[in-house]
């Protein structure tokens, strides 16, 4: 009985640390966040990753990602029939184009080239901590879909909401880690 309770507790903690809900992110008014700087101190040593995007464009990747809006959230899944967690969604989108990417959001920590939010563009990957901003581990991610003078938006799989487009808001701001560029 104790082992079963311990396993259940570990699963619940893992769930809470990963792909957190966006708490009305779609209803939040976007704000000018180009000068947002991360206050997150990364505590997990993750090796650099090189991701070969082949001849796929950021535009076609993003257009495909947007066809998945509304797919439900499912922790640990990258299967369209079951739903996606955040990294499962990213994997599904990139794998559609036969581009190999890390399976977990944490493994994206040192992938690609870091760019500022101001420099971000369609197809860039935005990284956040999980629900605990002080954890120091990337636990949520999305794909930038738009960056205009009145804000920027990203598509992601959020628990409780599924695949959706959100803007930077007060929920994401303290959890922001960085934006990375994979496409030339």
GROMACS elastic network, one bead per residue, 0.5 to 0.9 nm:
[ bonds ]
;  ai    aj funct       b0    kb
    1     4     6  0.51690   500
    1     5     6  0.63202   500
    1     6     6  0.86687   500
    2     5     6  0.51308   500
    2     6     6  0.61211   500
    2     7     6  0.86428   500
    3     6     6  0.50044   500
    3     7     6  0.61397   500
    3     8     6  0.85425   500
    4     7     6  0.51759   500
    4     8     6  0.61493   500
    4     9     6  0.85826   500
    5     8     6  0.50398   500
    5     9     6  0.60808   500
    5    10     6  0.86274   500
    6     9     6  0.50559   500
    6    10     6  0.62057   500
    6    11     6  0.86865   500
    7    10     6  0.51126   500
    7    11     6  0.62674   500
    7    12     6  0.86908   500
    8    11     6  0.51757   500
    8    12     6  0.62469   500
    8    13     6  0.86805   500
    9    12     6  0.51224   500
    9    13     6  0.61550   500
    9    14     6  0.85581   500
   10    13     6  0.51443   500
   10    14     6  0.60831   500
   10    15     6  0.85408   500
   11    14     6  0.50952   500
   11    15     6  0.61317   500
   11    16     6  0.86798   500
   12    15     6  0.50623   500
   12    16     6  0.62488   500
   12    17     6  0.87153   500
   13    16     6  0.51219   500
   13    17     6  0.62420   500
   13    18     6  0.88267   500
   14    17     6  0.51742   500
   14    18     6  0.64019   500
   15    18     6  0.54074   500
   15    19     6  0.76803   500
   15    20     6  0.82486   500
   15    75     6  0.70165   500
   15    76     6  0.88686   500
   16    19     6  0.77469   500
   16    20     6  0.67794   500
   16   130     6  0.75470   500
   16   131     6  0.64468   500
   16   132     6  0.84940   500
   17    20     6  0.71988   500
   17   129     6  0.82416   500
   17   131     6  0.54541   500
   17   132     6  0.66766   500
   17   135     6  0.86116   500
   17   139     6  0.65893   500
   17   140     6  0.89207   500
   18    75     6  0.82629   500
   18    85     6  0.83361   500
   18    86     6  0.82123   500
   18   105     6  0.86475   500
   18   129     6  0.81521   500
   18   131     6  0.68253   500
   18   138     6  0.86520   500
   18   140     6  0.62654   500
   18   159     6  0.88822   500
   19    22     6  0.89552   500
   19    75     6  0.79520   500
   19    85     6  0.63048   500
   19    86     6  0.55650   500
   19    87     6  0.80871   500
   19   105     6  0.88331   500
   19   129     6  0.87450   500
   19   130     6  0.60437   500
   19   131     6  0.75669   500
   19   139     6  0.61030   500
   19   141     6  0.76427   500
   19   157     6  0.72649   500
   19   158     6  0.58311   500
   19   159     6  0.62274   500
   20    23     6  0.86225   500
   20    86     6  0.87956   500
   20   130     6  0.60664   500
   20   131     6  0.55009   500
   20   139     6  0.81885   500
   20   140     6  0.70113   500
   20   157     6  0.88737   500
   20   158     6  0.58725   500
   20   159     6  0.56087   500
   20   160     6  0.85130   500
   21    24     6  0.83647   500
   21    25     6  0.84679   500
   21   131     6  0.82851   500
   21   157     6  0.84390   500
   21   160     6  0.60714   500
   21   161     6  0.68865   500
   21   162     6  0.87677   500
   22    26     6  0.77678   500
   22   158     6  0.61306   500
   22   159     6  0.77763   500
   22   160     6  0.85553   500
   22   161     6  0.78271   500
   22   166     6  0.76844   500
   22   171     6  0.68969   500
   22   172     6  0.75453   500
   23    26     6  0.83174   500
   23    27     6  0.88417   500
   23    28     6  0.89869   500
   23   171     6  0.69124   500
   24    27     6  0.51700   500
   24    28     6  0.62399   500
   24   166     6  0.87940   500
   24   171     6  0.88108   500
   25    28     6  0.51228   500
   25    29     6  0.83500   500
   25   165     6  0.82572   500
   25   166     6  0.53149   500
   25   167     6  0.64841   500
   25   168     6  0.77561   500
   25   169     6  0.67353   500
   25   170     6  0.87939   500
   25   171     6  0.75922   500
   25   172     6  0.84460   500
   26    29     6  0.80662   500
   26   164     6  0.76516   500
   26   165     6  0.65961   500
   26   167     6  0.69655   500
   27   166     6  0.83285   500
   28    31     6  0.89599   500
   28   166     6  0.81236   500
   28   167     6  0.72853   500
   28   168     6  0.84348   500
   28   169     6  0.65200   500
   28   170     6  0.86530   500
   29   167     6  0.75852   500
   29   168     6  0.87377   500
   29   169     6  0.75230   500
   30    33     6  0.83938   500
   30   150     6  0.71467   500
   30   151     6  0.55848   500
   30   152     6  0.72731   500
   30   153     6  0.81342   500
   30   166     6  0.85505   500
   30   167     6  0.54172   500
   30   168     6  0.62330   500
   30   169     6  0.65218   500
   31   150     6  0.66161   500
   31   151     6  0.55587   500
   31   152     6  0.82691   500
   31   167     6  0.80212   500
   31   168     6  0.70693   500
   31   169     6  0.71220   500
   32    35     6  0.79874   500
   32    36     6  0.88000   500
   32   149     6  0.74513   500
   32   150     6  0.58936   500
   32   151     6  0.50814   500
   32   152     6  0.80318   500
   32   168     6  0.86576   500
   33    36     6  0.52885   500
   33   117     6  0.72895   500
   33   118     6  0.79015   500
   33   150     6  0.88898   500
   33   151     6  0.65727   500
   33   152     6  0.78687   500
   33   168     6  0.71028   500
   33   169     6  0.87183   500
   33   173     6  0.87388   500
   34    37     6  0.86554   500
   34   116     6  0.74431   500
   34   119     6  0.81447   500
   34   120     6  0.88706   500
   34   151     6  0.77102   500
   34   152     6  0.84837   500
   35   116     6  0.78152   500
   35   117     6  0.68916   500
   35   118     6  0.67434   500
   36   116     6  0.83568   500
   36   117     6  0.70931   500
   36   118     6  0.87585   500
   36   173     6  0.78179   500
   36   176     6  0.84684   500
   37   116     6  0.82683   500
   37   117     6  0.85383   500
   37   176     6  0.79725   500
   37   177     6  0.81804   500
   37   178     6  0.80950   500
   38    41     6  0.82795   500
   38   173     6  0.82821   500
   38   174     6  0.75857   500
   38   175     6  0.78193   500
   38   176     6  0.56443   500
   38   177     6  0.52100   500
   38   178     6  0.66385   500
   39   174     6  0.71123   500
   39   175     6  0.80717   500
   39   176     6  0.76704   500
   39   177     6  0.74579   500
   40   128     6  0.88236   500
   40   129     6  0.79034   500
   40   133     6  0.68767   500
   40   134     6  0.67787   500
   40   135     6  0.83478   500
   40   136     6  0.60441   500
   40   137     6  0.86279   500
   40   174     6  0.76997   500
   40   175     6  0.69005   500
   40   176     6  0.71301   500
   40   177     6  0.59308   500
   41   134     6  0.76428   500
   41   135     6  0.83356   500
   41   136     6  0.52808   500
   41   137     6  0.83476   500
   41   177     6  0.83837   500
   42    45     6  0.78204   500
   42   109     6  0.87165   500
   42   135     6  0.80171   500
   42   137     6  0.58140   500
   42   138     6  0.78494   500
   42   177     6  0.82553   500
   43   135     6  0.75231   500
   43   137     6  0.62209   500
   44   106     6  0.83525   500
   44   109     6  0.89929   500
   44   136     6  0.69131   500
   44   137     6  0.60163   500
   44   138     6  0.86774   500
   45   109     6  0.88839   500
   46    49     6  0.87799   500
   46   106     6  0.75916   500
   46   107     6  0.63603   500
   46   108     6  0.81983   500
   46   109     6  0.64710   500
   46   110     6  0.64649   500
   47   107     6  0.78820   500
   47   109     6  0.82423   500
   47   110     6  0.64065   500
   47   111     6  0.83396   500
   48   107     6  0.86589   500
   48   108     6  0.83550   500
   48   109     6  0.78105   500
   48   111     6  0.55296   500
   48   112     6  0.80629   500
   49   101     6  0.88123   500
   49   102     6  0.83608   500
   49   107     6  0.80532   500
   49   108     6  0.73400   500
   49   109     6  0.85650   500
   49   110     6  0.60764   500
   49   112     6  0.67780   500
   50   101     6  0.88986   500
   50   110     6  0.88357   500
   50   111     6  0.59782   500
   50   112     6  0.62159   500
   50   182     6  0.84322   500
   51    54     6  0.89071   500
   51    99     6  0.77182   500
   51   100     6  0.69693   500
   51   101     6  0.64244   500
   51   102     6  0.88085   500
   51   111     6  0.71088   500
   51   112     6  0.68611   500
   51   182     6  0.67122   500
   52    55     6  0.88586   500
   52    99     6  0.67443   500
   52   100     6  0.74921   500
   52   101     6  0.86505   500
   52   182     6  0.79079   500
   52   183     6  0.86216   500
   53    56     6  0.59496   500
   53    57     6  0.80109   500
   53    94     6  0.84603   500
   53    97     6  0.85390   500
   53    98     6  0.86979   500
   53    99     6  0.58495   500
   53   100     6  0.82359   500
   53   182     6  0.70283   500
   53   183     6  0.65270   500
   53   184     6  0.88204   500
   54    57     6  0.86340   500
   54    97     6  0.89220   500
   54    98     6  0.88325   500
   54    99     6  0.73311   500
   56    59     6  0.84437   500
   56    60     6  0.70068   500
   56    61     6  0.71889   500
   56    97     6  0.72676   500
   56    99     6  0.87744   500
   56   183     6  0.83485   500
   57    60     6  0.54458   500
   57    61     6  0.63828   500
   57    62     6  0.86796   500
   57   123     6  0.82515   500
   57   183     6  0.71089   500
   57   184     6  0.86258   500
   58    61     6  0.51472   500
   58    62     6  0.60856   500
   58    63     6  0.85715   500
   58   121     6  0.88031   500
   58   122     6  0.62349   500
   58   124     6  0.77788   500
   58   182     6  0.87123   500
   58   183     6  0.62823   500
   58   184     6  0.87306   500
   59    62     6  0.52397   500
   59    63     6  0.61198   500
   59    64     6  0.86316   500
   59   122     6  0.67160   500
   59   123     6  0.67525   500
   59   145     6  0.87889   500
   60    63     6  0.50775   500
   60    64     6  0.61728   500
   60    65     6  0.85808   500
   60   123     6  0.88882   500
   61    64     6  0.52558   500
   61    65     6  0.62093   500
   61    66     6  0.88101   500
   61    93     6  0.70213   500
   61    94     6  0.73297   500
   61    96     6  0.88404   500
   61    97     6  0.78738   500
   61   123     6  0.68939   500
   62    66     6  0.62540   500
   62    67     6  0.88712   500
   62    93     6  0.85262   500
   62   122     6  0.69964   500
   62   123     6  0.59267   500
   62   143     6  0.74220   500
   62   144     6  0.80461   500
   62   145     6  0.63846   500
   62   155     6  0.86107   500
   63    66     6  0.52756   500
   63    67     6  0.67735   500
   63   145     6  0.86290   500
   64    67     6  0.52936   500
   64    68     6  0.72899   500
   64    93     6  0.71038   500
   64    96     6  0.87304   500
   65    68     6  0.55747   500
   65    69     6  0.75239   500
   65    89     6  0.84430   500
   65    90     6  0.84256   500
   65    92     6  0.88741   500
   65    93     6  0.59124   500
   65    94     6  0.89736   500
   65   143     6  0.83794   500
   65   155     6  0.75589   500
   65   156     6  0.89630   500
   66    69     6  0.55171   500
   66   145     6  0.86041   500
   66   155     6  0.73821   500
   66   163     6  0.86440   500
   66   164     6  0.84531   500
   66   165     6  0.85139   500
   67    70     6  0.87760   500
   68    71     6  0.58438   500
   68    80     6  0.86403   500
   68    89     6  0.88203   500
   68    93     6  0.88951   500
   68   163     6  0.66435   500
   68   164     6  0.85402   500
   69    72     6  0.87504   500
   69   155     6  0.82329   500
   69   156     6  0.88568   500
   69   157     6  0.88220   500
   69   162     6  0.77333   500
   69   164     6  0.55056   500
   69   165     6  0.78617   500
   70    73     6  0.88804   500
   70   157     6  0.89963   500
   70   161     6  0.78438   500
   70   162     6  0.58647   500
   70   163     6  0.51125   500
   70   164     6  0.63970   500
   71    80     6  0.72509   500
   71    81     6  0.86097   500
   71    82     6  0.86267   500
   71    83     6  0.57772   500
   71    84     6  0.73083   500
   71   157     6  0.82008   500
   71   161     6  0.87566   500
   71   162     6  0.55481   500
   71   163     6  0.53893   500
   71   164     6  0.84450   500
   72    80     6  0.86918   500
   72    82     6  0.76023   500
   72    84     6  0.66180   500
   72    85     6  0.87346   500
   72   157     6  0.78578   500
   72   158     6  0.86185   500
   72   159     6  0.82685   500
   72   160     6  0.78867   500
   72   161     6  0.67403   500
   72   163     6  0.64437   500
   73    77     6  0.83593   500
   73    82     6  0.81654   500
   73    83     6  0.50882   500
   73    85     6  0.56181   500
   73    86     6  0.82300   500
   73   157     6  0.61430   500
   73   158     6  0.62752   500
   73   159     6  0.52972   500
   73   160     6  0.64066   500
   73   161     6  0.64975   500
   73   163     6  0.69482   500
   74    77     6  0.56248   500
   74    78     6  0.82734   500
   74    79     6  0.88786   500
   74    82     6  0.65333   500
   74    85     6  0.53150   500
   74    88     6  0.89131   500
   74   157     6  0.87649   500
   74   159     6  0.73135   500
   74   160     6  0.89245   500
   74   162     6  0.78827   500
   75    78     6  0.88297   500
   75    83     6  0.81639   500
   75    84     6  0.66678   500
   75    86     6  0.83970   500
   75    88     6  0.85732   500
   75   159     6  0.77243   500
   76    84     6  0.72049   500
   76    85     6  0.58027   500
   76    86     6  0.87262   500
   76    87     6  0.83338   500
   76    88     6  0.69067   500
   77    80     6  0.82483   500
   77    82     6  0.69132   500
   77    83     6  0.63158   500
   77    85     6  0.57311   500
   77    86     6  0.88494   500
   77    87     6  0.85090   500
   77    88     6  0.55345   500
   77    89     6  0.81259   500
   78    81     6  0.89489   500
   78    82     6  0.78986   500
   78    83     6  0.68186   500
   78    85     6  0.68015   500
   78    86     6  0.86481   500
   78    87     6  0.75843   500
   78    89     6  0.58499   500
   78    90     6  0.83118   500
   78    91     6  0.67194   500
   78    92     6  0.59391   500
   79    82     6  0.54688   500
   79    83     6  0.58728   500
   79    84     6  0.63734   500
   79    88     6  0.74704   500
   79    89     6  0.83465   500
   79    92     6  0.74226   500
   80    83     6  0.50652   500
   80    84     6  0.67054   500
   80    89     6  0.84680   500
   80    92     6  0.79199   500
   81    84     6  0.88869   500
   83    88     6  0.85818   500
   83    89     6  0.82778   500
   83   157     6  0.88772   500
   83   162     6  0.75611   500
   83   163     6  0.87201   500
   84    87     6  0.77204   500
   84    88     6  0.52001   500
   84    89     6  0.51673   500
   84    90     6  0.88444   500
   84    92     6  0.84835   500
   84   157     6  0.63816   500
   84   158     6  0.86801   500
   84   162     6  0.72860   500
   84   163     6  0.77368   500
   85    88     6  0.50461   500
   85    89     6  0.60158   500
   85    90     6  0.87188   500
   85   140     6  0.89746   500
   85   156     6  0.85666   500
   85   157     6  0.55974   500
   85   158     6  0.69637   500
   85   159     6  0.72599   500
   85   162     6  0.79492   500
   85   163     6  0.87226   500
   86    89     6  0.52019   500
   86    90     6  0.64645   500
   86    91     6  0.87156   500
   86   104     6  0.86427   500
   86   105     6  0.75168   500
   86   139     6  0.86083   500
   86   140     6  0.61285   500
   86   141     6  0.60177   500
   86   142     6  0.69950   500
   86   156     6  0.59026   500
   86   158     6  0.65694   500
   86   159     6  0.85177   500
   86   162     6  0.88923   500
   86   163     6  0.83606   500
   87    91     6  0.60067   500
   87    92     6  0.84565   500
   87   102     6  0.84118   500
   87   103     6  0.63249   500
   87   104     6  0.54899   500
   87   105     6  0.53637   500
   87   139     6  0.87717   500
   87   140     6  0.73621   500
   87   141     6  0.68030   500
   87   142     6  0.82298   500
   87   156     6  0.86813   500
   87   157     6  0.80985   500
   88    92     6  0.60389   500
   88    93     6  0.86142   500
   88   103     6  0.70440   500
   88   104     6  0.77770   500
   88   105     6  0.89183   500
   88   157     6  0.84127   500
   89    92     6  0.51123   500
   89    93     6  0.62569   500
   89    94     6  0.87063   500
   89   142     6  0.86060   500
   89   156     6  0.71677   500
   89   157     6  0.63826   500
   89   163     6  0.79052   500
   90    93     6  0.52462   500
   90    94     6  0.62122   500
   90    95     6  0.83751   500
   90   101     6  0.83065   500
   90   103     6  0.85659   500
   90   105     6  0.88489   500
   90   141     6  0.80609   500
   90   142     6  0.72215   500
   90   143     6  0.77977   500
   90   156     6  0.78952   500
   90   157     6  0.86974   500
   91    94     6  0.52840   500
   91    95     6  0.57221   500
   91    96     6  0.83351   500
   91    99     6  0.86341   500
   91   100     6  0.78474   500
   91   101     6  0.64192   500
   91   102     6  0.75723   500
   91   103     6  0.65546   500
   91   104     6  0.87867   500
   92    95     6  0.51331   500
   92    96     6  0.60791   500
   92    97     6  0.89970   500
   93    96     6  0.53002   500
   93    97     6  0.72329   500
   93    99     6  0.88097   500
   94    97     6  0.54493   500
   94    98     6  0.64548   500
   94    99     6  0.51360   500
   94   100     6  0.68533   500
   94   101     6  0.70629   500
   95    99     6  0.51584   500
   95   100     6  0.62631   500
   95   101     6  0.78207   500
   96    99     6  0.74596   500
   97   100     6  0.88333   500
  101   104     6  0.89169   500
  101   107     6  0.89587   500
  101   108     6  0.82592   500
  102   105     6  0.75260   500
  102   106     6  0.86512   500
  102   107     6  0.57581   500
  102   108     6  0.65155   500
  103   106     6  0.87065   500
  103   107     6  0.71521   500
  103   108     6  0.86138   500
  104   107     6  0.53947   500
  104   108     6  0.71847   500
  104   139     6  0.81017   500
  105   108     6  0.54337   500
  105   109     6  0.73516   500
  105   127     6  0.77234   500
  105   128     6  0.88174   500
  105   137     6  0.89813   500
  105   138     6  0.59889   500
  105   139     6  0.55360   500
  105   140     6  0.59508   500
  105   141     6  0.62870   500
  106   109     6  0.55280   500
  106   110     6  0.88190   500
  106   127     6  0.87870   500
  106   129     6  0.86466   500
  106   137     6  0.62910   500
  106   139     6  0.58940   500
  106   140     6  0.80697   500
  107   110     6  0.72716   500
  107   111     6  0.76767   500
  107   138     6  0.80466   500
  108   111     6  0.50371   500
  108   112     6  0.81952   500
  108   125     6  0.88565   500
  108   127     6  0.80340   500
  108   138     6  0.79000   500
  108   141     6  0.88525   500
  108   180     6  0.86739   500
  109   112     6  0.88919   500
  109   127     6  0.75849   500
  109   137     6  0.83428   500
  109   138     6  0.65027   500
  109   177     6  0.86381   500
  109   178     6  0.85120   500
  109   180     6  0.86524   500
  110   113     6  0.80402   500
  110   114     6  0.83501   500
  110   180     6  0.84009   500
  111   114     6  0.83093   500
  111   180     6  0.70586   500
  111   181     6  0.82883   500
  111   182     6  0.77047   500
  112   180     6  0.55991   500
  112   181     6  0.53288   500
  112   183     6  0.83912   500
  113   179     6  0.83565   500
  113   180     6  0.52528   500
  113   181     6  0.50903   500
  113   182     6  0.67711   500
  114   178     6  0.68970   500
  114   179     6  0.57785   500
  114   181     6  0.62409   500
  115   118     6  0.80792   500
  115   119     6  0.60398   500
  115   120     6  0.63153   500
  115   124     6  0.88059   500
  115   178     6  0.75550   500
  115   179     6  0.56384   500
  115   180     6  0.57632   500
  115   181     6  0.66593   500
  116   119     6  0.51456   500
  116   120     6  0.61604   500
  116   178     6  0.74470   500
  116   179     6  0.64566   500
  116   180     6  0.84362   500
  117   121     6  0.83870   500
  117   126     6  0.88410   500
  117   147     6  0.86141   500
  117   152     6  0.84455   500
  117   178     6  0.78785   500
  117   179     6  0.65130   500
  118   121     6  0.84956   500
  118   147     6  0.80419   500
  119   147     6  0.87188   500
  120   123     6  0.85676   500
  120   124     6  0.63399   500
  120   125     6  0.87546   500
  120   126     6  0.89535   500
  120   144     6  0.74906   500
  120   146     6  0.87193   500
  120   147     6  0.69161   500
  120   152     6  0.86817   500
  120   179     6  0.69650   500
  120   180     6  0.81237   500
  120   181     6  0.77712   500
  121   124     6  0.58561   500
  121   144     6  0.63964   500
  121   145     6  0.73740   500
  121   146     6  0.65326   500
  121   147     6  0.59672   500
  121   152     6  0.87984   500
  121   181     6  0.84378   500
  122   125     6  0.87747   500
  122   143     6  0.74553   500
  122   144     6  0.50282   500
  122   146     6  0.55285   500
  122   147     6  0.71998   500
  122   154     6  0.86271   500
  123   143     6  0.56862   500
  123   144     6  0.54202   500
  123   145     6  0.64540   500
  123   146     6  0.87274   500
  123   181     6  0.75885   500
  123   182     6  0.78168   500
  123   183     6  0.71796   500
  124   142     6  0.84934   500
  124   143     6  0.57421   500
  124   144     6  0.53065   500
  124   145     6  0.81675   500
  124   179     6  0.66189   500
  124   180     6  0.57489   500
  124   182     6  0.65127   500
  124   183     6  0.73821   500
  125   141     6  0.68778   500
  125   142     6  0.57244   500
  125   144     6  0.60817   500
  125   154     6  0.84839   500
  125   178     6  0.84534   500
  125   179     6  0.55759   500
  125   180     6  0.52140   500
  125   181     6  0.64406   500
  125   182     6  0.77206   500
  126   140     6  0.84914   500
  126   141     6  0.55232   500
  126   142     6  0.53323   500
  126   143     6  0.61037   500
  126   144     6  0.66684   500
  126   154     6  0.76615   500
  126   176     6  0.79819   500
  126   177     6  0.77844   500
  126   178     6  0.60227   500
  126   180     6  0.64410   500
  126   181     6  0.89934   500
  127   138     6  0.64205   500
  127   139     6  0.77356   500
  127   140     6  0.60290   500
  127   142     6  0.68270   500
  127   175     6  0.85024   500
  127   176     6  0.63350   500
  127   177     6  0.53913   500
  127   178     6  0.54026   500
  127   179     6  0.60949   500
  127   180     6  0.78954   500
  128   131     6  0.89077   500
  128   133     6  0.82025   500
  128   137     6  0.82854   500
  128   138     6  0.54942   500
  128   139     6  0.61445   500
  128   140     6  0.50301   500
  128   141     6  0.59429   500
  128   142     6  0.87577   500
  128   172     6  0.73272   500
  128   173     6  0.87645   500
  128   174     6  0.86639   500
  128   175     6  0.50710   500
  128   178     6  0.71862   500
  129   132     6  0.66126   500
  129   133     6  0.55939   500
  129   134     6  0.79827   500
  129   135     6  0.70251   500
  129   136     6  0.66504   500
  129   137     6  0.55604   500
  129   140     6  0.58121   500
  129   141     6  0.84263   500
  129   172     6  0.89376   500
  129   174     6  0.88013   500
  129   175     6  0.51044   500
  129   176     6  0.66812   500
  129   177     6  0.66972   500
  130   133     6  0.66812   500
  130   135     6  0.76463   500
  130   136     6  0.88698   500
  130   137     6  0.72720   500
  130   138     6  0.63462   500
  130   140     6  0.54816   500
  130   175     6  0.73443   500
  131   134     6  0.89640   500
  131   135     6  0.85294   500
  131   139     6  0.77247   500
  131   140     6  0.84861   500
  131   175     6  0.77096   500
  132   135     6  0.54495   500
  132   136     6  0.83019   500
  132   137     6  0.89363   500
  132   139     6  0.89516   500
  132   175     6  0.76121   500
  133   136     6  0.68939   500
  133   137     6  0.84844   500
  133   174     6  0.63014   500
  133   176     6  0.82439   500
  134   137     6  0.83227   500
  134   175     6  0.81763   500
  135   138     6  0.83893   500
  136   177     6  0.88704   500
  137   177     6  0.89686   500
  138   141     6  0.79070   500
  138   175     6  0.88809   500
  138   177     6  0.72760   500
  140   156     6  0.85137   500
  140   157     6  0.88088   500
  140   158     6  0.86018   500
  141   155     6  0.87861   500
  141   156     6  0.65914   500
  141   157     6  0.83152   500
  142   154     6  0.57812   500
  142   155     6  0.53488   500
  142   157     6  0.75653   500
  142   165     6  0.89653   500
  143   153     6  0.84558   500
  143   154     6  0.51174   500
  143   155     6  0.52652   500
  143   156     6  0.66235   500
  144   147     6  0.75701   500
  144   152     6  0.74056   500
  144   153     6  0.58534   500
  144   155     6  0.64743   500
  144   179     6  0.87933   500
  145   152     6  0.76149   500
  145   153     6  0.56300   500
  145   154     6  0.50415   500
  145   155     6  0.64960   500
  145   165     6  0.81285   500
  146   151     6  0.81868   500
  146   152     6  0.53577   500
  146   153     6  0.52792   500
  146   154     6  0.70009   500
  147   150     6  0.80527   500
  147   151     6  0.60046   500
  147   153     6  0.65874   500
  148   151     6  0.54310   500
  148   152     6  0.60144   500
  148   153     6  0.89409   500
  149   152     6  0.80851   500
  151   167     6  0.73288   500
  151   168     6  0.78435   500
  152   166     6  0.85910   500
  152   167     6  0.59333   500
  152   168     6  0.70207   500
  153   165     6  0.64582   500
  153   166     6  0.54713   500
  153   168     6  0.69579   500
  154   164     6  0.82882   500
  154   165     6  0.54178   500
  154   166     6  0.55349   500
  154   167     6  0.63623   500
  154   168     6  0.83323   500
  155   163     6  0.68849   500
  155   164     6  0.55462   500
  155   166     6  0.64010   500
  155   167     6  0.89079   500
  156   162     6  0.78255   500
  156   163     6  0.54105   500
  156   164     6  0.57321   500
  156   165     6  0.64553   500
  156   166     6  0.77628   500
  157   161     6  0.73099   500
  157   164     6  0.62833   500
  157   165     6  0.87188   500
  158   161     6  0.53437   500
  158   162     6  0.50592   500
  158   163     6  0.63653   500
  158   164     6  0.73006   500
  159   162     6  0.60046   500
  159   163     6  0.88769   500
  161   164     6  0.70452   500
  166   169     6  0.84174   500
  167   172     6  0.85578   500
  168   171     6  0.78460   500
  168   172     6  0.58552   500
  168   173     6  0.64012   500
  168   176     6  0.88997   500
  169   172     6  0.54469   500
  169   173     6  0.58563   500
  170   173     6  0.51965   500
  170   174     6  0.72487   500
  171   174     6  0.69016   500
  171   175     6  0.75301   500
  172   175     6  0.52451   500
  172   176     6  0.60202   500
  173   176     6  0.53904   500
  174   177     6  0.86224   500
  176   179     6  0.87192   500
  181   184     6  0.77090   500
